[in-house]
Each structure stands twice: as C-alpha cells, then as structure tokens.
Amino acid sequence: ARYARLSEAEQARYEECIQQSSYKEAIMGPVQQAIEKGIQQGFQQGMQQGMQQGEYRKAIEITRVLLNEGVAIDIISKSSGLSEEEIWKLVH
C-alpha cells in the first residue's frame, strides 16, 4: 500500500535498494559461512594442539618418575612414546 503512494523516482530508488540488499546477502552469505568455517577449524586445531601438548607433558612427567625409579631408558621409551634422545635430554 505504501509503495503505491511513492513517486516514480522513489519507487525506482526503493527497487534499487532492494536489489543492493539482495546482492549484499548473496555475497555475504558465503563469506559469513567461510568465516564461520575458518573459526571452527581454528578452534579444532587449537584443541588438538592443546591435547597433544598435554599428552607430551604427561609423558615427560611419567618419564621423570620412571627415571628416578631406575627404569631402563629403552623401556621408558616404549612405555612413554618418547624417543630415547628426548629421554636422554631429560637425564642431562
């Protein structure tokens, strides 16, 4: 009803605004999805990296205890997943 009361120039401007809005939505939809996907991937990578660091720190902690108990380095390596080189670095 209000549209019919607009002048021809106002109607043209209104139509132009609608088209621009639709164009922006068409462009921004995929952009927004890409941003959200990037955020999700970053979050997942951060979580995975944090878990790996936690596992590594726990392996170091267990290795130190086993070294203090006199357990052989080759056995500690097999048990902890750390390389013998990493264990030797803890010894020295």
Backbone as numpy.savetxt, mean C-alpha at the origin, in Angstrom:
# Nx Ny Nz CAx CAy CAz Cx Cy Cz
-39.82 22.87 -15.20 -40.64 24.05 -15.20 -39.77 25.31 -15.20
-38.75 25.34 -14.37 -37.88 26.51 -14.31 -37.09 26.66 -15.61
-36.71 25.53 -16.20 -35.93 25.56 -17.44 -36.67 26.31 -18.53
-37.97 26.09 -18.62 -38.78 26.73 -19.65 -38.81 28.25 -19.49
-38.61 28.73 -18.28 -38.65 30.17 -18.03 -37.31 30.85 -18.33
-36.27 30.06 -18.58 -34.96 30.65 -18.88 -34.94 31.21 -20.30
-34.14 32.24 -20.49 -33.99 32.78 -21.84 -33.20 31.77 -22.68
-33.18 31.98 -23.96 -32.46 31.08 -24.86 -30.97 31.03 -24.50
-30.38 32.17 -24.17 -28.97 32.24 -23.79 -28.74 31.50 -22.47
-29.67 31.68 -21.53 -29.54 30.99 -20.23 -29.69 29.48 -20.40
-30.59 29.07 -21.29 -30.76 27.65 -21.55 -29.49 27.06 -22.17
-28.90 27.81 -23.09 -27.66 27.35 -23.73 -26.55 27.21 -22.69
-26.45 28.20 -21.81 -25.43 28.16 -20.74 -25.69 26.99 -19.80
-26.96 26.78 -19.48 -27.34 25.67 -18.60 -26.93 24.33 -19.23
-27.23 24.16 -20.51 -26.87 22.93 -21.22 -25.35 22.74 -21.25
-24.64 23.84 -21.45 -23.18 23.79 -21.47 -22.63 23.33 -20.11
-23.21 23.86 -19.05 -22.79 23.47 -17.70 -23.05 21.99 -17.45
-24.20 21.51 -17.90 -24.54 20.09 -17.73 -23.53 19.23 -18.48
-23.20 19.62 -19.71 -22.24 18.85 -20.51 -20.86 18.86 -19.85
-20.44 20.01 -19.35 -19.13 20.10 -18.68 -19.11 19.23 -17.43
-20.20 19.25 -16.70 -20.30 18.44 -15.48 -20.21 16.96 -15.83
-20.92 16.54 -16.87 -20.88 15.15 -17.31 -19.48 14.77 -17.77
-18.83 15.69 -18.47 -17.47 15.45 -18.96 -16.51 15.28 -17.78
-16.64 16.16 -16.78 -15.78 16.06 -15.60 -15.99 14.73 -14.88
-17.25 14.33 -14.75 -17.54 13.05 -14.10 -16.96 11.89 -14.89
-17.04 11.97 -16.22 -16.50 10.90 -17.06 -14.98 10.80 -16.92
-14.32 11.93 -16.76 -12.87 11.96 -16.59 -12.48 11.59 -15.16
-13.15 12.17 -14.20 -12.76 12.01 -12.80 -13.11 10.63 -12.25
-14.11 9.97 -12.80 -14.46 8.63 -12.33 -13.27 7.69 -12.40
-12.69 7.50 -13.58 -11.51 6.63 -13.69 -10.31 7.15 -12.90
-10.15 8.47 -12.85 -9.04 9.04 -12.07 -9.22 8.70 -10.60
-10.41 8.87 -10.09 -10.69 8.56 -8.69 -10.46 7.07 -8.42
-10.88 6.22 -9.34 -10.67 4.79 -9.18 -9.18 4.47 -9.15
-8.41 5.11 -10.01 -6.96 4.88 -10.05 -6.31 5.33 -8.75
-6.76 6.46 -8.23 -6.22 6.96 -6.96 -6.54 5.98 -5.83
-7.77 5.53 -5.77 -8.17 4.59 -4.72 -7.39 3.28 -4.84
-7.20 2.81 -6.07 -6.43 1.57 -6.29 -4.99 1.77 -5.83
-4.40 2.91 -6.15 -3.03 3.21 -5.73 -2.90 3.26 -4.22
-3.86 3.87 -3.57 -3.85 3.94 -2.10 -3.95 2.54 -1.51
-4.83 1.72 -2.05 -5.01 0.35 -1.56 -3.74 -0.46 -1.76
-3.11 -0.34 -2.93 -1.87 -1.07 -3.18 -0.77 -0.61 -2.24
-0.68 0.68 -2.02 0.32 1.21 -1.10 0.10 0.71 0.32
-1.15 0.66 0.73 -1.48 0.16 2.06 -1.08 -1.31 2.18
-1.42 -2.11 1.18 -1.09 -3.53 1.21 0.41 -3.76 1.22
1.14 -3.00 0.41 2.59 -3.13 0.38 3.19 -2.73 1.73
2.67 -1.69 2.32 3.14 -1.26 3.63 2.89 -2.30 4.70
1.71 -2.89 4.67 1.39 -3.95 5.63 2.31 -5.15 5.44
2.51 -5.55 4.20 3.36 -6.70 3.92 4.80 -6.42 4.37
5.29 -5.24 4.07 6.64 -4.87 4.46 6.77 -4.84 5.98
5.78 -4.32 6.65 5.79 -4.28 8.11 5.80 -5.67 8.72
5.02 -6.57 8.14 4.98 -7.95 8.62 6.33 -8.63 8.41
6.94 -8.41 7.25 8.25 -9.00 6.97 9.29 -8.48 7.95
9.26 -7.19 8.24 10.21 -6.62 9.19 9.99 -7.21 10.58
8.75 -7.39 10.96 8.44 -8.00 12.25 8.93 -9.43 12.34
8.74 -10.19 11.26 9.23 -11.57 11.22 10.75 -11.62 11.31
11.40 -10.70 10.61 12.86 -10.65 10.63 13.36 -10.31 12.04
12.74 -9.35 12.67 13.15 -8.97 14.03 12.95 -10.12 15.00
11.86 -10.87 14.84 11.61 -12.02 15.69 12.67 -13.09 15.45
13.05 -13.32 14.20 14.10 -14.29 13.89 15.42 -13.88 14.53
15.72 -12.60 14.51 16.94 -12.08 15.15 16.89 -12.33 16.65
15.75 -12.05 17.24 15.58 -12.24 18.69 15.78 -13.71 19.07
15.15 -14.60 18.34 15.28 -16.04 18.60 16.72 -16.49 18.39
17.34 -15.98 17.34 18.73 -16.33 17.05 19.64 -15.94 18.20
19.45 -14.78 18.75 20.28 -14.33 19.88 20.12 -15.25 21.09
18.89 -15.65 21.35 18.64 -16.57 22.46 19.34 -17.90 22.21
19.20 -18.43 20.99 19.82 -19.72 20.66 21.34 -19.63 20.71
21.90 -18.51 20.26 23.35 -18.33 20.34 23.80 -18.33 21.80
23.06 -17.66 22.66 23.39 -17.63 24.09 23.29 -19.01 24.73
22.45 -19.87 24.16 22.30 -21.23 24.66 23.34 -22.18 24.06
24.15 -21.68 23.15 25.22 -22.50 22.57 24.80 -23.38 21.41
23.67 -23.09 20.80 23.19 -23.87 19.66 24.07 -23.57 18.45
24.37 -24.60 17.67 25.24 -24.46 16.50 24.60 -23.53 15.46
25.46 -22.77 14.79 25.00 -21.78 13.82 24.23 -22.42 12.67
24.66 -23.58 12.20 23.94 -24.21 11.08 22.52 -24.61 11.49
22.36 -25.03 12.73 21.02 -25.39 13.22 20.17 -24.13 13.39
20.78 -23.07 13.91 20.06 -21.80 14.06 19.61 -21.30 12.70
20.48 -21.41 11.71 20.15 -20.96 10.36 18.94 -21.71 9.81
18.95 -23.03 9.98 17.82 -23.84 9.50 16.54 -23.51 10.26
16.67 -23.22 11.53 15.49 -22.96 12.37 14.92 -21.57 12.18
15.81 -20.59 12.00 15.36 -19.19 11.95 15.09 -18.68 10.55
15.71 -19.32 9.56 15.59 -18.82 8.20 16.64 -17.77 7.87
17.45 -17.40 8.86 18.54 -16.45 8.61 19.72 -17.19 8.00
20.46 -16.50 7.18 21.66 -17.11 6.62 22.74 -17.19 7.69
23.70 -18.08 7.48 24.80 -18.19 8.44 25.58 -16.88 8.51
25.68 -16.17 7.38 26.37 -14.87 7.37 25.67 -13.86 8.29
24.34 -13.84 8.22 23.58 -12.93 9.08 23.80 -13.28 10.56
23.86 -14.57 10.83 24.06 -15.01 12.21 25.46 -14.65 12.69
26.46 -14.84 11.83 27.83 -14.48 12.20 27.94 -12.98 12.50
27.19 -12.17 11.79 27.20 -10.73 12.07 26.67 -10.45 13.48
25.71 -11.24 13.92 25.18 -11.06 15.28 26.19 -11.50 16.33
27.00 -12.50 15.99 28.00 -13.01 16.92 29.09 -11.97 17.13
29.48 -11.30 16.08 30.60 -10.35 16.16 30.12 -8.95 16.23
